[in-house]
C-alpha cells in the first residue's frame, strides 16, 4: 500500500466520521455505525502511515542531520 493510499484512507475516515457526527446530532438512525466505521478508517490509516514513515530507509538520514 502506498503512502497516498493511507492518507486517502484517513481522509475518508474523517468524512465518514463527520457525517456520522451530524447524524448523531440529528438523532437519525445509523449514526453509531458510521462513527465506528469512520474511526476505524482513521486509526487504520494513521497506523499504516506511521509504519510507512518509520520503515522508510531515508528517515534515519533525515533524523541524523
Backbone as XML, in Angstrom:
<?xml version="1.0"?>
<chain id="A" units="angstrom">
  <residue number="1" name="UNK">
    <atom name="N" x="0.840" y="-1.168" z="0.000"/>
    <atom name="CA" x="0.000" y="0.000" z="0.000"/>
    <atom name="C" x="0.891" y="1.239" z="0.000"/>
  </residue>
  <residue number="2" name="UNK">
    <atom name="N" x="0.599" y="2.173" z="-0.878"/>
    <atom name="CA" x="1.390" y="3.390" z="-0.973"/>
    <atom name="C" x="0.988" y="4.382" z="0.107"/>
  </residue>
  <residue number="3" name="UNK">
    <atom name="N" x="1.847" y="5.352" z="0.324"/>
    <atom name="CA" x="1.591" y="6.350" z="1.353"/>
    <atom name="C" x="0.353" y="7.165" z="1.034"/>
  </residue>
  <residue number="4" name="UNK">
    <atom name="N" x="0.141" y="7.471" z="-0.248"/>
    <atom name="CA" x="-1.035" y="8.271" z="-0.597"/>
    <atom name="C" x="-2.325" y="7.508" z="-0.303"/>
  </residue>
  <residue number="5" name="UNK">
    <atom name="N" x="-2.284" y="6.177" z="-0.362"/>
    <atom name="CA" x="-3.469" y="5.393" z="-0.035"/>
    <atom name="C" x="-3.804" y="5.482" z="1.454"/>
  </residue>
  <residue number="6" name="UNK">
    <atom name="N" x="-2.773" y="5.539" z="2.286"/>
    <atom name="CA" x="-3.034" y="5.663" z="3.723"/>
    <atom name="C" x="-3.615" y="7.026" z="4.056"/>
  </residue>
  <residue number="7" name="UNK">
    <atom name="N" x="-3.145" y="8.062" z="3.360"/>
    <atom name="CA" x="-3.685" y="9.406" z="3.584"/>
    <atom name="C" x="-5.120" y="9.480" z="3.094"/>
  </residue>
  <residue number="8" name="UNK">
    <atom name="N" x="-5.411" y="8.858" z="1.963"/>
    <atom name="CA" x="-6.787" y="8.827" z="1.449"/>
    <atom name="C" x="-7.689" y="8.077" z="2.413"/>
  </residue>
  <residue number="9" name="UNK">
    <atom name="N" x="-7.207" y="6.978" z="2.982"/>
    <atom name="CA" x="-7.996" y="6.217" z="3.952"/>
    <atom name="C" x="-8.298" y="7.067" z="5.185"/>
  </residue>
  <residue number="10" name="UNK">
    <atom name="N" x="-7.321" y="7.845" z="5.650"/>
    <atom name="CA" x="-7.529" y="8.709" z="6.804"/>
    <atom name="C" x="-8.554" y="9.809" z="6.485"/>
  </residue>
  <residue number="11" name="UNK">
    <atom name="N" x="-8.431" y="10.433" z="5.324"/>
    <atom name="CA" x="-9.365" y="11.500" z="4.945"/>
    <atom name="C" x="-10.767" y="10.944" z="4.742"/>
  </residue>
  <residue number="12" name="UNK">
    <atom name="N" x="-10.868" y="9.762" z="4.167"/>
    <atom name="CA" x="-12.168" y="9.110" z="4.020"/>
    <atom name="C" x="-12.787" y="8.848" z="5.393"/>
  </residue>
  <residue number="13" name="UNK">
    <atom name="N" x="-11.974" y="8.408" z="6.336"/>
    <atom name="CA" x="-12.450" y="8.203" z="7.698"/>
    <atom name="C" x="-12.940" y="9.493" z="8.332"/>
  </residue>
  <residue number="14" name="UNK">
    <atom name="N" x="-12.240" y="10.593" z="8.071"/>
    <atom name="CA" x="-12.682" y="11.889" z="8.590"/>
    <atom name="C" x="-14.052" y="12.268" z="8.038"/>
  </residue>
  <residue number="15" name="UNK">
    <atom name="N" x="-14.234" y="12.064" z="6.738"/>
    <atom name="CA" x="-15.517" y="12.391" z="6.125"/>
    <atom name="C" x="-16.652" y="11.554" z="6.682"/>
  </residue>
  <residue number="16" name="UNK">
    <atom name="N" x="-16.418" y="10.268" z="6.813"/>
    <atom name="CA" x="-17.448" y="9.376" z="7.357"/>
    <atom name="C" x="-17.746" y="9.749" z="8.804"/>
  </residue>
  <residue number="17" name="UNK">
    <atom name="N" x="-16.701" y="10.100" z="9.544"/>
    <atom name="CA" x="-16.873" y="10.499" z="10.940"/>
    <atom name="C" x="-17.697" y="11.781" z="11.056"/>
  </residue>
  <residue number="18" name="UNK">
    <atom name="N" x="-17.470" y="12.723" z="10.166"/>
    <atom name="CA" x="-18.235" y="13.973" z="10.192"/>
    <atom name="C" x="-19.708" y="13.733" z="9.867"/>
  </residue>
  <residue number="19" name="UNK">
    <atom name="N" x="-19.957" y="12.897" z="8.889"/>
    <atom name="CA" x="-21.343" y="12.570" z="8.547"/>
    <atom name="C" x="-22.009" y="11.835" z="9.705"/>
  </residue>
  <residue number="20" name="UNK">
    <atom name="N" x="-21.297" y="10.918" z="10.321"/>
    <atom name="CA" x="-21.833" y="10.198" z="11.481"/>
    <atom name="C" x="-22.123" y="11.131" z="12.641"/>
  </residue>
  <residue number="21" name="UNK">
    <atom name="N" x="-21.253" y="12.111" z="12.860"/>
    <atom name="CA" x="-21.479" y="13.092" z="13.909"/>
    <atom name="C" x="-22.702" y="13.947" z="13.632"/>
  </residue>
  <residue number="22" name="UNK">
    <atom name="N" x="-22.881" y="14.337" z="12.384"/>
    <atom name="CA" x="-24.073" y="15.112" z="12.012"/>
    <atom name="C" x="-25.340" y="14.304" z="12.222"/>
  </residue>
  <residue number="23" name="UNK">
    <atom name="N" x="-25.303" y="13.030" z="11.816"/>
    <atom name="CA" x="-26.473" y="12.176" z="12.020"/>
    <atom name="C" x="-26.738" y="11.947" z="13.497"/>
  </residue>
  <residue number="24" name="UNK">
    <atom name="N" x="-25.682" y="11.895" z="14.301"/>
    <atom name="CA" x="-25.833" y="11.712" z="15.746"/>
    <atom name="C" x="-26.495" y="12.945" z="16.374"/>
  </residue>
  <residue number="25" name="UNK">
    <atom name="N" x="-26.098" y="14.126" z="15.919"/>
    <atom name="CA" x="-26.699" y="15.355" z="16.429"/>
    <atom name="C" x="-28.178" y="15.415" z="16.065"/>
  </residue>
  <residue number="26" name="UNK">
    <atom name="N" x="-28.511" y="14.963" z="14.860"/>
    <atom name="CA" x="-29.901" y="14.990" z="14.407"/>
    <atom name="C" x="-30.716" y="13.801" z="14.904"/>
  </residue>
  <residue number="27" name="UNK">
    <atom name="N" x="-30.089" y="12.915" z="15.676"/>
    <atom name="CA" x="-30.748" y="11.725" z="16.244"/>
    <atom name="C" x="-31.339" y="10.825" z="15.151"/>
  </residue>
  <residue number="28" name="UNK">
    <atom name="N" x="-30.615" y="10.662" z="14.069"/>
    <atom name="CA" x="-31.054" y="9.786" z="12.986"/>
    <atom name="C" x="-30.407" y="8.406" z="13.143"/>
  </residue>
  <residue number="29" name="UNK">
    <atom name="N" x="-31.084" y="7.381" z="12.652"/>
    <atom name="CA" x="-30.516" y="6.027" z="12.789"/>
    <atom name="C" x="-29.281" y="5.832" z="11.914"/>
  </residue>
  <residue number="30" name="UNK">
    <atom name="N" x="-28.430" y="4.957" z="12.365"/>
    <atom name="CA" x="-27.218" y="4.626" z="11.609"/>
    <atom name="C" x="-26.011" y="5.468" z="11.978"/>
  </residue>
  <residue number="31" name="UNK">
    <atom name="N" x="-26.186" y="6.410" z="12.883"/>
    <atom name="CA" x="-25.081" y="7.293" z="13.236"/>
    <atom name="C" x="-23.970" y="6.535" z="13.949"/>
  </residue>
  <residue number="32" name="UNK">
    <atom name="N" x="-24.337" y="5.635" z="14.848"/>
    <atom name="CA" x="-23.325" y="4.885" z="15.596"/>
    <atom name="C" x="-22.457" y="4.038" z="14.678"/>
  </residue>
  <residue number="33" name="UNK">
    <atom name="N" x="-23.073" y="3.433" z="13.690"/>
    <atom name="CA" x="-22.321" y="2.590" z="12.754"/>
    <atom name="C" x="-21.338" y="3.437" z="11.955"/>
  </residue>
  <residue number="34" name="UNK">
    <atom name="N" x="-21.789" y="4.606" z="11.494"/>
    <atom name="CA" x="-20.895" y="5.475" z="10.727"/>
    <atom name="C" x="-19.749" y="5.989" z="11.583"/>
  </residue>
  <residue number="35" name="UNK">
    <atom name="N" x="-20.014" y="6.295" z="12.836"/>
    <atom name="CA" x="-18.945" y="6.755" z="13.707"/>
    <atom name="C" x="-17.908" y="5.657" z="13.943"/>
  </residue>
  <residue number="36" name="UNK">
    <atom name="N" x="-18.362" y="4.432" z="14.105"/>
    <atom name="CA" x="-17.433" y="3.318" z="14.308"/>
    <atom name="C" x="-16.612" y="3.066" z="13.046"/>
  </residue>
  <residue number="37" name="UNK">
    <atom name="N" x="-17.255" y="3.080" z="11.886"/>
    <atom name="CA" x="-16.543" y="2.853" z="10.620"/>
    <atom name="C" x="-15.541" y="3.974" z="10.364"/>
  </residue>
  <residue number="38" name="UNK">
    <atom name="N" x="-15.964" y="5.218" z="10.586"/>
    <atom name="CA" x="-15.079" y="6.356" z="10.363"/>
    <atom name="C" x="-13.866" y="6.339" z="11.271"/>
  </residue>
  <residue number="39" name="UNK">
    <atom name="N" x="-14.086" y="6.035" z="12.540"/>
    <atom name="CA" x="-12.972" y="5.986" z="13.483"/>
    <atom name="C" x="-12.027" y="4.835" z="13.153"/>
  </residue>
  <residue number="40" name="UNK">
    <atom name="N" x="-12.576" y="3.706" z="12.742"/>
    <atom name="CA" x="-11.740" y="2.577" z="12.344"/>
    <atom name="C" x="-10.880" y="2.922" z="11.132"/>
  </residue>
  <residue number="41" name="UNK">
    <atom name="N" x="-11.454" y="3.616" z="10.161"/>
    <atom name="CA" x="-10.680" y="4.033" z="8.986"/>
    <atom name="C" x="-9.571" y="4.998" z="9.376"/>
  </residue>
  <residue number="42" name="UNK">
    <atom name="N" x="-9.861" y="5.930" z="10.282"/>
    <atom name="CA" x="-8.845" y="6.883" z="10.712"/>
    <atom name="C" x="-7.691" y="6.192" z="11.430"/>
  </residue>
  <residue number="43" name="UNK">
    <atom name="N" x="-8.020" y="5.318" z="12.352"/>
    <atom name="CA" x="-6.968" y="4.624" z="13.111"/>
    <atom name="C" x="-6.141" y="3.740" z="12.185"/>
  </residue>
  <residue number="44" name="UNK">
    <atom name="N" x="-6.794" y="3.022" z="11.289"/>
    <atom name="CA" x="-6.068" y="2.170" z="10.350"/>
    <atom name="C" x="-5.159" y="2.996" z="9.457"/>
  </residue>
  <residue number="45" name="UNK">
    <atom name="N" x="-5.661" y="4.123" z="8.952"/>
    <atom name="CA" x="-4.855" y="5.000" z="8.108"/>
    <atom name="C" x="-3.651" y="5.551" z="8.842"/>
  </residue>
  <residue number="46" name="UNK">
    <atom name="N" x="-3.842" y="5.971" z="10.102"/>
    <atom name="CA" x="-2.721" y="6.510" z="10.873"/>
    <atom name="C" x="-1.686" y="5.449" z="11.206"/>
  </residue>
  <residue number="47" name="UNK">
    <atom name="N" x="-2.137" y="4.255" z="11.549"/>
    <atom name="CA" x="-1.191" y="3.176" z="11.855"/>
    <atom name="C" x="-0.380" y="2.806" z="10.613"/>
  </residue>
  <residue number="48" name="UNK">
    <atom name="N" x="-1.037" y="2.671" z="9.479"/>
    <atom name="CA" x="-0.321" y="2.336" z="8.246"/>
    <atom name="C" x="0.623" y="3.456" z="7.827"/>
  </residue>
  <residue number="49" name="UNK">
    <atom name="N" x="0.191" y="4.714" z="7.993"/>
    <atom name="CA" x="1.044" y="5.846" z="7.653"/>
    <atom name="C" x="2.275" y="5.890" z="8.555"/>
  </residue>
  <residue number="50" name="UNK">
    <atom name="N" x="2.066" y="5.665" z="9.841"/>
    <atom name="CA" x="3.196" y="5.633" z="10.771"/>
    <atom name="C" x="4.171" y="4.528" z="10.443"/>
  </residue>
  <residue number="51" name="UNK">
    <atom name="N" x="3.646" y="3.370" z="10.083"/>
    <atom name="CA" x="4.510" y="2.257" z="9.696"/>
    <atom name="C" x="5.320" y="2.605" z="8.453"/>
  </residue>
  <residue number="52" name="UNK">
    <atom name="N" x="4.670" y="3.219" z="7.463"/>
    <atom name="CA" x="5.370" y="3.576" z="6.230"/>
    <atom name="C" x="6.464" y="4.602" z="6.506"/>
  </residue>
  <residue number="53" name="UNK">
    <atom name="N" x="6.175" y="5.571" z="7.368"/>
    <atom name="CA" x="7.161" y="6.607" z="7.670"/>
    <atom name="C" x="8.337" y="6.017" z="8.448"/>
  </residue>
  <residue number="54" name="UNK">
    <atom name="N" x="8.054" y="5.187" z="9.441"/>
    <atom name="CA" x="9.126" y="4.655" z="10.272"/>
    <atom name="C" x="10.000" y="3.635" z="9.554"/>
  </residue>
  <residue number="55" name="UNK">
    <atom name="N" x="9.459" y="2.962" z="8.551"/>
    <atom name="CA" x="10.251" y="1.961" z="7.837"/>
    <atom name="C" x="10.911" y="2.519" z="6.579"/>
  </residue>
  <residue number="56" name="UNK">
    <atom name="N" x="10.716" y="3.799" z="6.306"/>
    <atom name="CA" x="11.328" y="4.389" z="5.119"/>
    <atom name="C" x="12.845" y="4.460" z="5.328"/>
  </residue>
  <residue number="57" name="UNK">
    <atom name="N" x="13.636" y="4.045" z="4.323"/>
    <atom name="CA" x="15.093" y="3.972" z="4.526"/>
    <atom name="C" x="15.755" y="5.334" z="4.723"/>
  </residue>
  <residue number="58" name="UNK">
    <atom name="N" x="15.223" y="6.384" z="4.183"/>
    <atom name="CA" x="15.868" y="7.686" z="4.287"/>
    <atom name="C" x="15.454" y="8.449" z="5.539"/>
  </residue>
  <residue number="59" name="UNK">
    <atom name="N" x="14.598" y="7.869" z="6.362"/>
    <atom name="CA" x="14.183" y="8.536" z="7.596"/>
    <atom name="C" x="15.360" y="8.687" z="8.546"/>
  </residue>
  <residue number="60" name="UNK">
    <atom name="N" x="16.200" y="7.678" z="8.651"/>
    <atom name="CA" x="17.346" y="7.746" z="9.561"/>
    <atom name="C" x="18.330" y="8.822" z="9.116"/>
  </residue>
  <residue number="61" name="UNK">
    <atom name="N" x="18.513" y="8.959" z="7.808"/>
    <atom name="CA" x="19.405" y="10.015" z="7.316"/>
    <atom name="C" x="18.835" y="11.394" z="7.649"/>
  </residue>
  <residue number="62" name="UNK">
    <atom name="N" x="17.540" y="11.547" z="7.522"/>
    <atom name="CA" x="16.904" y="12.819" z="7.823"/>
    <atom name="C" x="16.994" y="13.142" z="9.316"/>
  </residue>
  <residue number="63" name="UNK">
    <atom name="N" x="16.779" y="12.146" z="10.175"/>
    <atom name="CA" x="16.826" y="12.379" z="11.610"/>
    <atom name="C" x="18.250" y="12.630" z="12.118"/>
  </residue>
  <residue number="64" name="UNK">
    <atom name="N" x="19.251" y="12.115" z="11.427"/>
    <atom name="CA" x="20.636" y="12.283" z="11.859"/>
    <atom name="C" x="21.228" y="13.620" z="11.452"/>
  </residue>
  <residue number="65" name="UNK">
    <atom name="N" x="20.573" y="14.395" z="10.634"/>
    <atom name="CA" x="21.117" y="15.687" z="10.193"/>
    <atom name="C" x="20.971" y="16.732" z="11.255"/>
  </residue>
</chain>
